[in-house]
Amino acid sequence: MKERGARPVVITRPLAQAGAFAEQVAQIGRVPVIFPLLEIAPVADSAELQGVLSVLDRYAMAVFVSPNAIDAAFQFIPAWPRQVAIGIVGEGSRLALQRHGVDDGNAVIHAPRNSERMDSEELFKALDLDILRGKRVLIVRGQAGRDFLTDMLRAGQIEVDHVTAYQRLLPVIDEPKKAHLRTLIDAGSDWVVTSSEALRNLLQITLDALGKDYVVKLQRNEIIVSHQRIAETARSLAFSHVTMTGSGDERLLAALQSRP
């Protein structure tokens, strides 16, 4: 049996976000393998997105649901309007903002205060609703997602608009990728999964490409996740070895580094 430290660390993020984390994994002495479980594609027609972003100053706050939303939107934002606050739900989004020249020095950025649970519920707790009441908030997202934040803001007499910035697609698994997937599962890999959708895709891809026996083998691989909700999804999908680290790459890396 392989020593756990020699097992591949499978990075399942979309390709554009996987490279930097792969380098960090290598730096702690683990072997990174990039195997995206989500593909990010532009919207078919960006006219609506560009139109909304051209009038950002009509909003009191813009909420970006993910780093993908930030990267897609900032293609059309020449400079962030300082009077518009920003809402984010994870440290990956803060890093994405920094890549586009936006940080706490030139924007008001709201984020969850509880680093153990970075999600829309915690972002809502961090907002001053009195300041937002009667004003308008923009949520920049992929295809329609969870509506918790929308419902809670509207209940607080805050107007909410949505705009779709990108598409999330199931990756195409050709024969080389199928063989690669089989090898990774056989190796008893450590899978780093940072969204429930990606985890469900992994199970579906394995079932379609390799069949039920490999699903059972996959469910015995190690799954390392960044959020309690993803851990709950993993357990509901019958994964038997699930580690929840909390938000932030440094926590994921610490979990990988500490594994025997």
PLY file of the C-alpha trace (Angstrom):
ply
format ascii 1.0
element vertex 260
property float x
property float y
property float z
element edge 259
property int vertex1
property int vertex2
end_header
0.00 0.00 0.00
1.32 3.49 -0.86
2.28 5.88 1.88
-0.32 8.56 2.14
2.21 11.35 1.53
3.03 9.81 -1.85
-0.58 9.81 -2.99
-1.57 12.37 -5.61
-3.34 15.52 -4.43
-6.08 16.08 -7.00
-6.98 19.74 -7.49
-10.49 19.91 -8.87
-10.94 23.66 -9.32
-11.59 25.19 -12.73
-8.37 25.32 -14.73
-7.77 29.06 -14.37
-7.79 28.78 -10.56
-5.88 25.53 -10.19
-2.31 26.43 -11.13
-1.34 28.65 -8.19
-2.69 26.16 -5.66
-0.89 23.31 -7.44
2.39 25.19 -6.97
1.70 25.57 -3.26
0.91 21.86 -2.95
4.23 21.02 -4.59
6.03 23.36 -2.18
4.86 21.31 0.82
6.23 18.14 -0.74
3.02 16.67 -2.15
2.35 15.70 -5.76
-0.35 17.92 -7.31
-2.55 16.74 -10.16
-4.96 19.16 -11.84
-8.27 17.49 -12.77
-10.98 20.16 -13.11
-14.52 19.11 -12.24
-16.06 22.36 -13.48
-15.44 24.24 -16.69
-16.02 27.97 -16.67
-17.19 29.55 -19.90
-18.24 33.07 -20.85
-21.93 33.82 -21.17
-23.18 33.41 -24.73
-24.07 37.09 -24.93
-22.29 39.55 -22.64
-24.49 42.53 -23.54
-26.57 42.32 -20.35
-23.49 41.91 -18.17
-21.73 44.85 -19.78
-24.87 46.96 -19.53
-25.31 46.35 -15.81
-21.63 46.89 -15.04
-21.64 50.18 -16.94
-24.04 51.60 -14.33
-22.50 50.15 -11.17
-22.83 53.48 -9.41
-26.59 52.98 -9.13
-25.90 50.21 -6.58
-24.97 50.52 -2.92
-23.18 47.17 -3.05
-22.18 44.47 -5.54
-21.88 40.90 -4.28
-19.62 38.48 -6.16
-20.48 34.86 -5.47
-17.07 33.45 -6.45
-13.64 34.27 -7.91
-15.07 33.27 -11.29
-17.71 35.98 -10.99
-15.00 38.54 -10.22
-12.76 37.50 -13.10
-15.67 37.51 -15.56
-17.03 40.88 -14.42
-13.74 42.73 -14.23
-13.19 42.24 -17.95
-15.75 45.04 -18.28
-14.86 47.22 -15.26
-12.09 49.71 -16.03
-11.97 51.06 -12.47
-13.98 50.15 -9.38
-16.30 52.97 -8.19
-15.18 53.61 -4.61
-18.68 54.49 -3.41
-19.97 50.98 -4.24
-19.29 48.44 -1.49
-18.30 44.87 -2.38
-19.58 41.64 -0.82
-17.62 38.36 -1.05
-18.02 34.95 0.56
-14.49 33.50 0.56
-10.79 34.26 0.73
-10.40 33.13 -2.88
-12.61 36.03 -3.89
-10.48 38.48 -1.88
-7.40 37.26 -3.74
-9.25 37.59 -7.06
-10.12 41.20 -6.23
-6.47 41.88 -5.44
-5.45 40.53 -8.84
-7.70 43.21 -10.34
-6.25 45.96 -8.17
-9.05 46.13 -5.58
-8.44 45.77 -1.85
-9.40 47.32 1.48
-7.37 50.38 0.60
-9.57 51.44 -2.30
-12.91 49.71 -1.64
-15.20 48.78 1.23
-15.20 44.97 1.21
-17.68 42.99 3.30
-16.91 39.34 4.03
-17.96 36.71 6.58
-16.34 37.24 9.97
-16.39 33.53 10.80
-13.44 32.02 8.94
-14.76 28.53 9.72
-17.89 29.13 7.65
-17.47 31.40 4.63
-20.86 31.48 2.93
-23.80 33.72 2.09
-25.37 33.25 5.54
-22.23 34.55 7.23
-21.89 37.39 4.71
-25.45 38.46 5.52
-24.58 38.57 9.24
-21.65 40.88 8.45
-23.77 43.47 6.61
-25.23 46.66 8.08
-28.80 46.41 6.85
-29.68 49.91 8.04
-27.21 51.38 5.57
-28.54 49.22 2.71
-32.26 49.55 3.44
-34.13 51.25 0.60
-31.12 50.92 -1.70
-30.17 48.47 -4.44
-27.73 45.54 -4.37
-26.33 43.69 -7.39
-25.46 39.98 -7.17
-22.97 38.83 -9.82
-23.10 35.07 -10.28
-23.04 32.10 -12.63
-26.27 30.43 -13.57
-28.98 30.82 -10.93
-27.69 29.63 -7.59
-28.81 29.62 -3.98
-31.33 32.39 -3.17
-30.68 32.79 0.58
-28.98 36.17 0.32
-31.54 37.50 -2.15
-34.44 36.44 0.05
-32.92 37.90 3.21
-32.00 41.22 1.63
-35.43 41.64 0.09
-37.01 40.81 3.43
-34.98 43.71 4.80
-36.48 46.12 2.23
-33.38 46.11 0.03
-33.81 45.84 -3.73
-31.78 43.06 -5.39
-30.79 42.61 -9.03
-28.91 39.66 -10.51
-26.63 39.36 -13.49
-25.06 36.21 -14.94
-21.33 36.63 -15.54
-20.29 33.11 -16.58
-21.47 29.56 -17.21
-20.53 26.46 -15.22
-20.24 23.38 -17.43
-19.64 19.69 -16.81
-16.21 18.80 -18.26
-16.06 16.52 -21.27
-14.34 13.25 -20.34
-12.58 11.78 -23.38
-10.63 8.50 -23.37
-7.34 9.98 -22.05
-9.22 11.73 -19.21
-11.12 8.53 -18.47
-7.84 6.63 -18.13
-6.45 9.43 -15.95
-9.51 9.32 -13.70
-9.13 5.56 -13.29
-5.47 5.97 -12.34
-6.25 8.67 -9.76
-8.98 6.59 -8.10
-6.79 3.46 -8.08
-4.01 5.48 -6.42
-6.26 6.33 -3.44
-5.81 10.04 -4.09
-6.51 12.98 -1.81
-9.19 15.00 -3.63
-9.35 18.73 -2.78
-12.92 19.81 -3.53
-14.12 23.38 -2.97
-17.72 23.22 -4.20
-20.63 20.82 -3.78
-21.35 21.04 -7.50
-17.83 19.83 -8.30
-18.25 16.92 -5.91
-21.52 15.86 -7.51
-19.84 16.16 -10.92
-17.03 13.88 -9.75
-19.48 11.17 -8.77
-21.49 11.50 -12.00
-18.38 11.54 -14.20
-17.03 8.43 -12.47
-20.33 6.59 -12.83
-20.67 7.49 -16.52
-17.05 6.84 -17.44
-16.03 3.92 -15.23
-19.18 2.37 -13.75
-20.51 1.52 -10.29
-17.47 -0.45 -9.09
-15.28 2.61 -9.51
-17.84 4.78 -7.76
-17.49 2.52 -4.72
-13.69 2.74 -4.95
-13.87 6.52 -5.31
-16.07 6.78 -2.22
-13.17 5.29 -0.22
-10.69 7.93 -1.44
-9.90 10.89 0.80
-12.01 14.02 0.23
-10.70 17.32 1.64
-13.21 20.17 1.60
-13.25 23.82 2.64
-16.80 24.19 3.95
-19.23 22.35 6.18
-21.88 22.33 3.46
-19.52 20.50 1.08
-18.67 18.03 3.84
-22.38 17.36 4.32
-22.75 16.83 0.57
-19.81 14.41 0.58
-21.29 12.35 3.38
-24.70 12.33 1.71
-22.98 10.89 -1.38
-21.49 8.08 0.74
-17.89 9.27 0.83
-16.39 7.65 3.90
-13.21 9.73 4.45
-14.04 13.44 4.57
-11.90 16.21 6.11
-13.34 19.72 6.54
-10.66 22.41 6.87
-12.47 25.76 6.81
-12.08 28.47 4.19
-8.72 29.51 2.75
-5.93 27.78 0.86
-3.65 27.92 3.89
-6.07 25.65 5.79
-6.28 23.20 2.91
-2.49 23.12 2.69
-2.16 22.61 6.43
-4.52 19.64 6.24
-2.52 18.13 3.38
0.78 18.74 5.16
-0.42 17.14 8.37
-1.64 13.95 6.77
0.46 10.91 7.82
0 1
1 2
2 3
3 4
4 5
5 6
6 7
7 8
8 9
9 10
10 11
11 12
12 13
13 14
14 15
15 16
16 17
17 18
18 19
19 20
20 21
21 22
22 23
23 24
24 25
25 26
26 27
27 28
28 29
29 30
30 31
31 32
32 33
33 34
34 35
35 36
36 37
37 38
38 39
39 40
40 41
41 42
42 43
43 44
44 45
45 46
46 47
47 48
48 49
49 50
50 51
51 52
52 53
53 54
54 55
55 56
56 57
57 58
58 59
59 60
60 61
61 62
62 63
63 64
64 65
65 66
66 67
67 68
68 69
69 70
70 71
71 72
72 73
73 74
74 75
75 76
76 77
77 78
78 79
79 80
80 81
81 82
82 83
83 84
84 85
85 86
86 87
87 88
88 89
89 90
90 91
91 92
92 93
93 94
94 95
95 96
96 97
97 98
98 99
99 100
100 101
101 102
102 103
103 104
104 105
105 106
106 107
107 108
108 109
109 110
110 111
111 112
112 113
113 114
114 115
115 116
116 117
117 118
118 119
119 120
120 121
121 122
122 123
123 124
124 125
125 126
126 127
127 128
128 129
129 130
130 131
131 132
132 133
133 134
134 135
135 136
136 137
137 138
138 139
139 140
140 141
141 142
142 143
143 144
144 145
145 146
146 147
147 148
148 149
149 150
150 151
151 152
152 153
153 154
154 155
155 156
156 157
157 158
158 159
159 160
160 161
161 162
162 163
163 164
164 165
165 166
166 167
167 168
168 169
169 170
170 171
171 172
172 173
173 174
174 175
175 176
176 177
177 178
178 179
179 180
180 181
181 182
182 183
183 184
184 185
185 186
186 187
187 188
188 189
189 190
190 191
191 192
192 193
193 194
194 195
195 196
196 197
197 198
198 199
199 200
200 201
201 202
202 203
203 204
204 205
205 206
206 207
207 208
208 209
209 210
210 211
211 212
212 213
213 214
214 215
215 216
216 217
217 218
218 219
219 220
220 221
221 222
222 223
223 224
224 225
225 226
226 227
227 228
228 229
229 230
230 231
231 232
232 233
233 234
234 235
235 236
236 237
237 238
238 239
239 240
240 241
241 242
242 243
243 244
244 245
245 246
246 247
247 248
248 249
249 250
250 251
251 252
252 253
253 254
254 255
255 256
256 257
257 258
258 259
